[in-house]
């Protein structure tokens, strides 16, 4: 009985080490290789019921990565990036400057940051692609922005559900609390603050967007792409 349990633990350690190696490839200058490695890592996480908290246990290095830096800040982008960071045990910092200049910076452990970047690339493009298809060509700019804001809200709900699933069980919960505590400690030491993003709109465009956003199945999409 004990031998079987030991073999199971050894197998899990091998899988976790494989996931870590795949995630390390996410820094590859070859974009296709980096994306494939991250998708494969997520497939293994899902298959073996592991979380990023399991993979990062014992690793405490917190980093900051500027994800976007420009002059055309959109409310829906900030909402989506905030919830991507939250779902991956990271934080999002928003910087604002003169002339409408802004920046979005992810803060977290390296593996989690890699996931944040991959998910952000994929989901931002998905919102743009779907909204171009679904929004009427003669729609006004306000309708377009509310629709994208709705999509970001729908996707954010799915992300919160995925994190809630990872928090089931006392062991997973304790690991996640440790992750959150390390991140909070870093932010406090650096004098950084994050502000929870909450959006509410009653427009038809917003609710149409929410429905479309909820249709994007994140786990299924990752598996399909890898296959």
Backbone as JSON, one array per atom type, in Angstrom:
{
  "sequence": "XXXXXXXXXXXXXXXXXXXXXXXXXXXXXXXXXXXXXXXXXXXXXXXXXXXXXXXXXXXXXXXXXXXXXXXXXXXXXXXXXXXXXXXXXXXXXXXXXXXXXXXXXXXXXXXXXXXXXXXXXXXXXXXXXXXXXXXXXXXXXXXXXXXXXXXXXXXXXXXXXXXXXXXXXXXXXXXXXXXXXXXXXXXXXXXXXXXXXXXXXXXXXXXXXXXXXXXXXXXXXXXXXXX",
  "N": [[0.83, -1.21, 0.0], [1.86, 1.25, 0.89], [3.99, 1.34, -0.87], [2.74, 1.58, -3.36], [1.6, 4.11, -3.02], [3.9, 5.64, -2.84], [4.97, 5.32, -5.41], [3.0, 6.62, -6.86], [3.33, 9.24, -5.94], [5.93, 9.7, -6.87], [5.5, 9.56, -9.64], [3.85, 11.79, -9.94], [5.61, 13.82, -9.23], [7.39, 13.66, -11.38], [5.72, 14.42, -13.47], [5.15, 17.05, -12.67], [7.71, 18.16, -12.82], [8.12, 17.97, -15.55], [6.19, 19.75, -16.46], [7.21, 22.13, -15.41], [9.55, 22.35, -16.95], [8.44, 22.66, -19.49], [7.13, 25.1, -19.15], [9.32, 26.72, -18.79], [10.23, 26.93, -21.35], [8.66, 28.84, -22.37], [9.87, 31.24, -22.56], [11.22, 31.21, -24.86], [12.63, 32.6, -27.84], [11.38, 31.9, -30.14], [8.23, 32.26, -31.17], [6.16, 30.41, -31.81], [7.11, 28.01, -30.7], [7.18, 28.71, -27.99], [4.45, 29.22, -27.42], [3.32, 26.7, -27.95], [4.57, 25.14, -25.98], [3.5, 26.23, -23.61], [0.79, 25.67, -23.95], [0.85, 22.88, -23.94], [1.73, 22.45, -21.35], [-0.48, 23.37, -19.89], [-2.33, 21.5, -20.69], [-1.35, 19.21, -19.4], [-1.58, 20.03, -16.74], [-4.36, 20.13, -16.48], [-5.02, 17.46, -17.09], [-3.81, 15.97, -15.02], [-4.93, 17.04, -12.82], [-3.7, 19.23, -11.51], [-2.54, 22.35, -10.14], [-1.32, 25.71, -10.76], [-0.32, 26.55, -8.39], [0.59, 24.21, -7.21], [2.73, 23.6, -8.9], [4.44, 25.74, -8.51], [5.2, 25.57, -5.89], [7.28, 26.34, -3.23], [8.85, 28.05, -4.69], [9.74, 31.38, -4.68], [10.28, 33.73, -6.0], [9.31, 36.84, -7.11], [8.27, 38.7, -9.88], [8.13, 41.52, -12.2], [6.43, 42.33, -15.15], [6.08, 44.29, -17.94], [3.25, 44.42, -19.82], [1.61, 45.77, -21.7], [2.02, 48.92, -23.27], [1.16, 52.04, -24.06], [-0.96, 54.41, -25.88], [-3.67, 54.2, -26.15], [-5.81, 53.43, -24.19], [-8.2, 51.06, -23.2], [-11.2, 50.41, -21.51], [-12.25, 47.82, -21.32], [-10.08, 46.2, -21.84], [-8.45, 46.59, -19.59], [-10.11, 45.47, -17.59], [-10.25, 42.76, -18.41], [-7.52, 41.95, -18.38], [-6.95, 42.33, -15.68], [-8.5, 40.31, -14.45], [-7.44, 38.04, -15.65], [-4.89, 38.07, -14.51], [-5.59, 37.75, -11.79], [-6.74, 35.2, -11.84], [-4.51, 33.68, -12.21], [-2.88, 33.84, -9.96], [-1.55, 36.26, -9.77], [-0.89, 39.83, -10.07], [-2.24, 42.9, -11.39], [-0.89, 45.89, -12.43], [-1.69, 49.22, -13.11], [-0.54, 51.87, -14.96], [-0.58, 55.38, -15.38], [-0.05, 58.23, -17.43], [1.05, 61.41, -18.84], [-0.88, 62.9, -21.49], [-2.63, 60.82, -22.06], [-1.18, 58.49, -21.92], [-0.54, 55.1, -20.97], [0.07, 52.09, -19.05], [0.18, 48.54, -18.65], [1.05, 46.27, -16.23], [2.09, 43.08, -15.3], [2.39, 41.32, -12.23], [4.03, 38.8, -10.48], [4.9, 35.3, -9.93], [7.33, 33.75, -12.08], [6.43, 31.56, -13.75], [3.67, 31.86, -13.53], [3.38, 34.38, -14.64], [4.09, 33.91, -17.27], [1.94, 32.37, -18.08], [-0.1, 34.25, -17.78], [0.59, 36.1, -19.79], [0.39, 34.52, -22.13], [-2.36, 33.8, -22.04], [-3.5, 36.34, -22.15], [-2.68, 37.31, -24.67], [-4.08, 35.48, -26.31], [-6.82, 35.81, -25.49], [-7.38, 38.58, -25.78], [-7.13, 38.87, -28.53], [-9.2, 37.16, -29.27], [-11.47, 38.51, -28.37], [-11.39, 40.8, -30.0], [-11.6, 39.62, -32.54], [-14.1, 38.23, -32.48], [-15.87, 40.3, -31.83], [-15.65, 41.94, -34.08], [-16.93, 40.35, -35.91], [-19.53, 39.98, -34.85], [-20.64, 42.48, -34.11], [-22.84, 44.91, -35.41], [-22.25, 46.47, -38.57], [-22.94, 49.16, -38.83], [-22.94, 50.09, -36.27], [-22.58, 52.33, -33.49], [-19.7, 53.91, -31.9], [-19.87, 53.81, -29.09], [-21.59, 51.64, -28.66], [-19.95, 49.6, -29.64], [-17.81, 49.62, -27.81], [-19.15, 49.01, -25.42], [-20.03, 46.47, -26.01], [-17.63, 44.99, -26.25], [-16.75, 45.34, -23.65], [-18.7, 43.9, -22.32], [-18.08, 41.32, -23.29], [-15.56, 40.96, -22.13], [-16.35, 40.9, -19.48], [-17.91, 38.55, -19.4], [-15.94, 36.6, -20.0], [-14.3, 37.01, -17.82], [-15.87, 36.05, -15.76], [-15.83, 33.3, -16.33], [-13.12, 32.82, -15.9], [-12.96, 33.3, -13.14], [-14.47, 31.18, -12.24], [-12.85, 29.01, -12.98], [-10.67, 29.41, -11.29], [-11.92, 29.07, -8.84], [-12.5, 26.36, -8.96], [-9.96, 25.3, -8.71], [-9.47, 25.85, -6.09], [-10.73, 24.0, -4.53], [-10.73, 21.6, -1.94], [-8.67, 21.03, 0.94], [-5.8, 20.99, 0.77], [-5.14, 22.18, -1.7], [-6.31, 24.65, -1.24], [-4.72, 25.67, 0.86], [-2.24, 25.93, -0.4], [-2.83, 27.85, -2.33], [-3.53, 30.02, -0.74], [-1.02, 30.52, 0.33], [0.34, 31.3, -1.98], [-1.04, 33.69, -2.6], [-0.43, 35.16, -0.33], [2.36, 35.51, -0.52], [2.51, 37.09, -2.81], [1.07, 39.36, -1.97], [2.74, 40.23, 0.08], [5.01, 40.97, -1.37], [4.01, 43.1, -2.94], [3.37, 44.9, -0.93], [5.88, 45.4, 0.2], [7.08, 46.73, -1.94], [5.62, 48.97, -2.04], [3.34, 49.01, -3.62], [0.03, 49.11, -4.98], [-3.01, 47.46, -5.74], [-6.12, 47.74, -7.42], [-9.35, 46.55, -7.23], [-11.19, 45.71, -10.09], [-14.33, 46.59, -11.2], [-17.16, 46.34, -13.16], [-20.21, 47.68, -14.32], [-23.03, 47.64, -16.32], [-25.99, 48.48, -18.08], [-26.68, 48.24, -20.67], [-27.91, 47.03, -23.86], [-25.99, 46.21, -25.68], [-23.86, 45.57, -23.98], [-24.84, 43.3, -22.55], [-25.23, 41.56, -24.67], [-22.6, 41.18, -25.38], [-21.65, 39.94, -23.04], [-22.9, 37.44, -23.18], [-21.61, 36.34, -25.43], [-18.99, 36.28, -24.49], [-19.14, 34.41, -22.45], [-19.3, 32.1, -23.89], [-16.81, 31.26, -24.61], [-14.82, 28.59, -24.14], [-12.34, 28.03, -22.06], [-10.58, 25.89, -21.03], [-11.26, 23.77, -22.78], [-10.58, 24.89, -25.21], [-7.79, 25.13, -25.06], [-7.01, 22.42, -25.01], [-7.96, 21.56, -27.51], [-6.46, 23.05, -29.32], [-3.88, 22.11, -28.77], [-4.19, 19.45, -29.57]],
  "CA": [[0.0, 0.0, 0.0], [2.76, 2.4, 0.96], [4.8, 1.34, -2.09], [1.9, 2.14, -4.41], [1.45, 5.54, -2.79], [5.19, 6.26, -3.17], [5.06, 5.36, -6.87], [2.09, 7.67, -7.32], [3.97, 10.52, -5.65], [7.06, 9.85, -7.78], [4.93, 9.87, -10.95], [3.37, 13.17, -9.91], [6.79, 14.69, -9.24], [7.9, 13.65, -12.75], [4.82, 15.25, -14.27], [5.35, 18.44, -12.27], [8.99, 18.6, -13.35], [7.92, 18.14, -16.99], [5.44, 20.99, -16.63], [8.14, 23.24, -15.16], [10.44, 22.47, -18.11], [7.63, 23.22, -20.58], [6.9, 26.52, -18.87], [10.58, 27.43, -18.98], [10.37, 27.16, -22.79], [7.8, 29.96, -22.75], [10.73, 32.39, -22.8], [11.9, 30.99, -26.14], [12.42, 33.67, -28.83], [10.51, 31.37, -31.17], [6.88, 32.43, -30.64], [5.38, 29.18, -31.96], [7.62, 27.04, -29.72], [6.77, 29.17, -26.67], [3.01, 29.02, -27.27], [3.07, 25.26, -27.9], [5.02, 24.66, -24.68], [2.55, 26.65, -22.59], [-0.45, 24.93, -24.15], [1.09, 21.5, -23.49], [1.79, 22.5, -19.89], [-1.85, 23.49, -19.4], [-2.98, 20.22, -20.92], [-0.91, 18.31, -18.34], [-2.19, 20.51, -15.51], [-5.76, 19.72, -16.5], [-5.09, 16.0, -17.1], [-3.4, 15.4, -13.73], [-5.62, 17.78, -11.76], [-2.73, 20.05, -10.8], [-2.71, 23.8, -10.29], [-0.04, 26.43, -10.81], [0.18, 26.61, -7.01], [1.36, 22.97, -7.01], [3.97, 23.68, -9.69], [5.32, 26.8, -8.0], [5.45, 25.4, -4.45], [8.68, 26.47, -2.84], [9.51, 29.09, -5.48], [9.23, 32.62, -4.11], [10.71, 34.9, -6.77], [8.24, 37.63, -7.71], [8.8, 39.59, -10.92], [7.2, 42.43, -12.86], [6.57, 42.32, -16.6], [5.2, 45.23, -18.62], [2.58, 43.7, -20.9], [1.22, 46.73, -22.72], [2.48, 50.27, -23.0], [0.72, 52.8, -25.24], [-1.75, 55.63, -25.72], [-5.08, 53.95, -26.41], [-6.31, 52.56, -23.12], [-9.6, 50.68, -23.3], [-11.68, 49.91, -20.23], [-12.46, 46.37, -21.37], [-8.77, 45.56, -21.76], [-8.04, 46.6, -18.18], [-10.93, 44.5, -16.87], [-9.86, 41.4, -18.79], [-6.17, 41.68, -17.89], [-7.03, 42.23, -14.21], [-9.04, 39.01, -14.07], [-6.46, 37.03, -16.05], [-3.87, 38.07, -13.46], [-6.18, 37.19, -10.57], [-6.94, 33.75, -12.03], [-3.2, 33.04, -12.25], [-2.13, 34.16, -8.75], [-0.71, 37.42, -10.08], [-1.57, 41.11, -9.92], [-2.1, 43.82, -12.52], [-0.67, 47.29, -12.09], [-2.03, 50.14, -14.19], [0.16, 53.14, -14.86], [-1.13, 56.44, -16.22], [0.86, 59.37, -17.58], [0.56, 62.56, -19.59], [-1.33, 62.71, -22.86], [-3.35, 59.56, -22.25], [-0.27, 57.34, -21.89], [-0.86, 54.11, -19.95], [0.81, 50.83, -19.11], [-0.33, 47.43, -17.87], [2.18, 45.46, -15.77], [1.77, 41.89, -14.51], [3.3, 41.04, -11.11], [3.81, 37.45, -9.97], [5.98, 34.36, -10.17], [7.65, 33.66, -13.5], [5.54, 30.63, -14.44], [2.34, 32.46, -13.58], [3.44, 35.51, -15.58], [4.09, 33.34, -18.62], [0.56, 32.0, -18.35], [-0.85, 35.51, -17.94], [0.9, 36.67, -21.11], [-0.2, 33.68, -23.17], [-3.81, 33.94, -22.0], [-3.84, 37.7, -22.58], [-2.54, 37.34, -26.13], [-5.16, 34.7, -26.9], [-8.16, 36.34, -25.2], [-7.54, 39.91, -26.38], [-7.37, 38.63, -29.96], [-10.52, 36.54, -29.4], [-12.47, 39.58, -28.22], [-11.36, 41.63, -31.21], [-12.09, 38.83, -33.68], [-15.53, 37.95, -32.34], [-16.62, 41.55, -31.88], [-15.71, 42.39, -35.48], [-17.89, 39.5, -36.6], [-20.88, 40.06, -34.29], [-21.15, 43.85, -33.99], [-23.35, 45.44, -36.69], [-21.3, 47.37, -39.22], [-23.34, 50.55, -38.65], [-23.02, 50.37, -34.84], [-21.79, 53.48, -33.02], [-18.52, 53.56, -31.1], [-20.28, 53.47, -27.72], [-22.11, 50.27, -28.72], [-18.81, 48.72, -29.83], [-17.05, 49.53, -26.57], [-19.97, 48.3, -24.43], [-20.06, 45.05, -26.41], [-16.34, 44.42, -25.85], [-16.75, 45.35, -22.19], [-19.52, 42.76, -21.95], [-17.31, 40.11, -23.56], [-14.53, 40.87, -21.09], [-17.04, 40.53, -18.24], [-18.26, 37.14, -19.51], [-14.7, 35.82, -19.9], [-13.83, 37.15, -16.45], [-16.67, 35.13, -14.95], [-15.29, 31.96, -16.56], [-11.82, 32.76, -15.22], [-13.19, 33.18, -11.7], [-14.95, 29.81, -12.01], [-11.7, 28.12, -13.07], [-9.87, 29.55, -10.06], [-12.71, 28.47, -7.76], [-12.33, 24.91, -9.06], [-8.63, 24.96, -8.19], [-9.44, 26.07, -4.65], [-11.42, 22.92, -3.83], [-9.83, 20.72, -1.2], [-7.84, 21.75, 1.91], [-4.4, 21.13, 0.36], [-5.1, 23.2, -2.75], [-6.63, 25.93, -0.64], [-3.57, 26.15, 1.64], [-1.21, 26.35, -1.36], [-3.28, 29.09, -2.96], [-3.4, 31.07, 0.27], [0.41, 30.82, 0.42], [0.65, 32.07, -3.19], [-1.6, 35.03, -2.45], [0.3, 35.84, 0.75], [3.67, 35.91, -1.05], [2.29, 38.2, -3.73], [0.67, 40.53, -1.16], [3.93, 40.7, 0.79], [5.87, 41.67, -2.34], [3.38, 44.38, -3.29], [3.49, 45.78, 0.23], [7.29, 45.8, 0.31], [7.39, 47.65, -3.03], [4.73, 50.12, -1.95], [2.43, 48.95, -4.76], [-1.35, 48.8, -4.65], [-3.89, 47.08, -6.84], [-7.5, 48.12, -7.18], [-10.25, 45.6, -7.88], [-11.93, 46.3, -11.19], [-15.71, 46.14, -11.25], [-17.89, 47.03, -14.22], [-21.65, 47.42, -14.36], [-23.68, 48.35, -17.42], [-27.3, 47.93, -18.36], [-26.98, 48.39, -22.09], [-28.14, 45.82, -24.64], [-24.7, 45.82, -26.25], [-23.09, 44.96, -22.9], [-25.35, 41.95, -22.27], [-24.92, 40.74, -25.85], [-21.18, 40.83, -25.26], [-21.5, 38.97, -21.94], [-23.29, 36.12, -23.69], [-20.54, 35.84, -26.3], [-17.81, 36.01, -23.67], [-19.37, 33.16, -21.71], [-19.22, 30.97, -24.81], [-15.41, 30.88, -24.85], [-14.44, 27.55, -23.17], [-10.88, 28.14, -21.98], [-9.9, 24.6, -20.93], [-11.5, 23.02, -24.01], [-9.84, 25.52, -26.3], [-6.38, 24.77, -24.92], [-6.85, 21.02, -25.41], [-8.21, 21.44, -28.95], [-5.32, 23.63, -30.04], [-2.75, 21.2, -28.64], [-4.45, 18.25, -30.35]],
  "C": [[0.86, 1.25, 0.0], [3.62, 2.51, -0.3], [4.02, 1.96, -3.24], [1.75, 3.64, -4.28], [2.74, 6.27, -3.16], [5.35, 6.38, -4.68], [4.18, 6.47, -7.43], [2.7, 9.04, -7.1], [5.14, 10.77, -6.59], [6.58, 10.21, -9.19], [4.48, 11.33, -11.01], [4.54, 14.15, -9.95], [7.37, 14.79, -10.65], [7.05, 14.53, -13.66], [5.03, 16.72, -13.96], [6.66, 19.0, -12.83], [8.88, 18.83, -14.87], [7.18, 19.43, -17.29], [6.34, 22.19, -16.43], [9.07, 23.45, -16.37], [9.7, 23.07, -19.31], [7.42, 24.71, -20.38], [8.17, 27.34, -19.05], [10.82, 27.74, -20.46], [9.52, 28.34, -23.26], [8.62, 31.23, -23.0], [11.5, 32.27, -24.11], [11.62, 32.14, -27.11], [11.53, 33.23, -29.98], [9.07, 31.36, -30.64], [6.07, 31.14, -30.69], [5.8, 28.13, -30.93], [7.15, 27.42, -28.32], [5.29, 28.91, -26.43], [2.66, 27.54, -27.15], [3.45, 24.69, -26.54], [4.02, 25.0, -23.59], [1.24, 25.88, -22.72], [-0.32, 23.48, -23.68], [1.13, 21.44, -21.97], [0.39, 22.57, -19.29], [-2.62, 22.19, -19.61], [-2.62, 19.23, -19.82], [-1.49, 18.73, -16.99], [-3.62, 20.01, -15.39], [-5.88, 18.2, -16.38], [-4.8, 15.4, -15.73], [-3.97, 16.16, -12.53], [-4.64, 18.55, -10.86], [-3.04, 21.52, -11.02], [-1.34, 24.45, -10.37], [0.54, 26.57, -9.41], [1.01, 25.38, -6.69], [2.73, 23.08, -7.68], [4.96, 24.65, -9.06], [5.65, 26.67, -6.53], [6.94, 25.48, -4.16], [9.44, 27.53, -3.63], [8.91, 30.44, -5.1], [9.58, 33.87, -4.9], [9.52, 35.58, -7.45], [8.87, 38.61, -8.71], [7.7, 40.51, -11.46], [7.49, 42.42, -14.36], [5.57, 43.31, -17.2], [4.58, 44.52, -19.81], [2.18, 44.64, -22.04], [1.63, 48.13, -22.29], [2.11, 51.12, -24.21], [-0.14, 53.99, -24.9], [-3.25, 55.42, -25.96], [-5.63, 52.95, -25.39], [-7.8, 52.31, -23.31], [-10.02, 50.03, -21.98], [-11.8, 48.38, -20.22], [-11.14, 45.62, -21.3], [-8.3, 45.47, -20.31], [-8.8, 45.58, -17.36], [-10.48, 43.07, -17.15], [-8.48, 41.05, -18.24], [-6.14, 41.53, -16.38], [-7.47, 40.83, -13.79], [-8.17, 37.85, -14.55], [-5.37, 36.92, -14.99], [-4.39, 37.4, -12.2], [-6.34, 35.68, -10.67], [-5.63, 32.98, -11.99], [-2.28, 33.49, -11.12], [-1.13, 35.29, -8.98], [-1.52, 38.69, -9.86], [-1.34, 41.95, -11.16], [-1.95, 45.23, -11.99], [-0.97, 48.14, -13.31], [-1.33, 51.46, -13.96], [-0.45, 54.16, -15.82], [-0.18, 57.63, -16.25], [0.22, 60.49, -18.37], [0.08, 62.16, -20.99], [-2.04, 61.4, -23.11], [-2.46, 58.33, -22.25], [-0.65, 56.41, -20.75], [0.08, 52.92, -20.08], [0.11, 49.8, -18.23], [0.85, 46.54, -17.52], [1.67, 44.29, -14.93], [2.82, 41.71, -13.43], [3.0, 39.65, -10.58], [5.04, 36.59, -10.18], [6.13, 34.11, -11.67], [6.69, 32.75, -14.27], [4.13, 31.21, -14.58], [2.3, 33.63, -14.57], [3.41, 35.01, -17.02], [2.67, 32.95, -19.03], [-0.31, 33.23, -18.58], [-0.65, 36.08, -19.34], [0.27, 35.85, -22.22], [-1.72, 33.84, -23.22], [-4.26, 35.31, -22.49], [-3.76, 37.83, -24.09], [-3.73, 36.67, -26.8], [-6.52, 35.38, -26.72], [-8.39, 37.73, -25.77], [-7.84, 39.78, -27.88], [-8.76, 38.04, -30.18], [-11.62, 37.59, -29.31], [-12.54, 40.44, -29.48], [-11.96, 40.89, -32.4], [-13.6, 38.62, -33.62], [-16.36, 39.23, -32.43], [-16.71, 42.1, -33.3], [-16.76, 41.62, -36.26], [-19.32, 39.77, -36.15], [-21.46, 41.47, -34.22], [-21.64, 44.35, -35.35], [-22.4, 46.49, -37.26], [-21.64, 48.84, -38.99], [-23.43, 50.95, -37.18], [-22.11, 51.54, -34.46], [-20.66, 53.0, -32.11], [-18.89, 53.14, -29.69], [-20.81, 52.04, -27.65], [-20.95, 49.28, -28.79], [-18.02, 48.52, -28.53], [-17.84, 48.77, -25.5], [-20.02, 46.81, -24.74], [-18.76, 44.36, -25.97], [-16.22, 44.35, -24.32], [-17.57, 44.17, -21.66], [-18.79, 41.44, -22.17], [-16.25, 39.89, -22.49], [-15.14, 40.43, -19.76], [-17.41, 39.04, -18.26], [-17.04, 36.24, -19.35], [-14.18, 35.85, -18.47], [-14.59, 36.23, -15.51], [-16.14, 33.71, -15.1], [-13.95, 31.79, -15.85], [-11.99, 32.59, -13.72], [-13.69, 31.78, -11.34], [-13.8, 28.81, -12.05], [-10.84, 28.19, -11.82], [-10.61, 28.91, -8.9], [-12.57, 26.95, -7.76], [-10.99, 24.48, -8.48], [-8.57, 25.08, -6.68], [-10.16, 24.98, -3.86], [-10.41, 22.01, -3.15], [-8.92, 21.51, -0.28], [-6.4, 21.97, 1.48], [-4.26, 22.22, -0.71], [-5.35, 24.57, -2.16], [-5.44, 26.51, 0.11], [-2.46, 26.64, 0.72], [-1.57, 27.69, -1.98], [-3.17, 30.26, -1.99], [-1.94, 31.5, 0.42], [0.85, 31.65, -0.79], [0.2, 33.51, -3.03], [-0.84, 35.83, -1.4], [1.66, 36.34, 0.26], [3.54, 37.11, -1.98], [1.94, 39.48, -2.96], [1.87, 41.12, -0.43], [4.85, 41.48, -0.14], [5.3, 43.05, -2.67], [3.51, 45.39, -2.15], [4.91, 46.29, 0.38], [7.67, 46.84, -0.73], [6.53, 48.91, -2.99], [3.74, 50.18, -3.09], [1.03, 48.57, -4.3], [-2.12, 48.41, -5.9], [-5.32, 47.43, -6.45], [-8.41, 47.18, -7.94], [-11.09, 46.32, -8.92], [-13.33, 45.71, -11.25], [-16.47, 46.99, -12.25], [-19.37, 46.68, -14.15], [-22.26, 48.28, -15.46], [-25.02, 47.69, -17.7], [-27.66, 47.96, -19.82], [-27.16, 47.03, -22.77], [-26.83, 45.3, -25.22], [-23.86, 45.08, -25.22], [-23.54, 43.52, -22.68], [-25.17, 41.01, -23.46], [-23.47, 40.27, -25.8], [-20.93, 39.8, -24.17], [-21.82, 37.57, -22.43], [-22.22, 35.51, -24.58], [-19.3, 35.47, -25.49], [-17.93, 34.71, -22.91], [-19.24, 31.92, -22.58], [-17.79, 30.48, -25.03], [-14.96, 29.89, -23.79], [-12.92, 27.45, -23.06], [-10.18, 26.79, -21.92], [-10.05, 23.79, -22.21], [-10.68, 23.57, -25.14], [-8.36, 25.15, -26.26], [-6.13, 23.35, -25.4], [-7.0, 20.85, -26.91], [-7.04, 21.96, -29.74], [-4.13, 22.7, -29.99], [-2.94, 19.95, -29.47], [-4.19, 18.49, -31.82]]
}
